[in-house]
Amino acid sequence: MGAPQLELTDLLGDVMRARTAIHQVRRVPAHSRLDVGNARHDLVVALEAYTSCLAAIGRPVPYALRDELRLQRSLDDAY
């Protein structure tokens, strides 16, 4: 596996961990808006890094991923 592929794999791992963090924060009944906002911001950062890496190596960004990033950005701006 080449360096770009390893970086892409690491970045995808970051996306998966950020998604898991959001799900965990939402499950806690007494979560604060700040906790959700921080988890969402971390997801936006991870998605942006992953999609940037895809673009840098000439790979397309899947529509679902692009849409998720757009949605999470809009929600991140709301906090």
Number of C-alpha atoms within 10 A of each C-alpha: 5 7 8 13 13 11 14 19 13 13 20 17 14 19 21 14 15 21 18 14 19 19 13 13 19 16 10 9 7 8 12 12 12 10 14 19 18 17 21 22 20 20 26 24 16 22 26 19 17 23 20 15 18 19 12 11 11 9 11 11 15 11 9 9 14 15 12 15 19 15 12 18 18 12 14 18 9 8 12
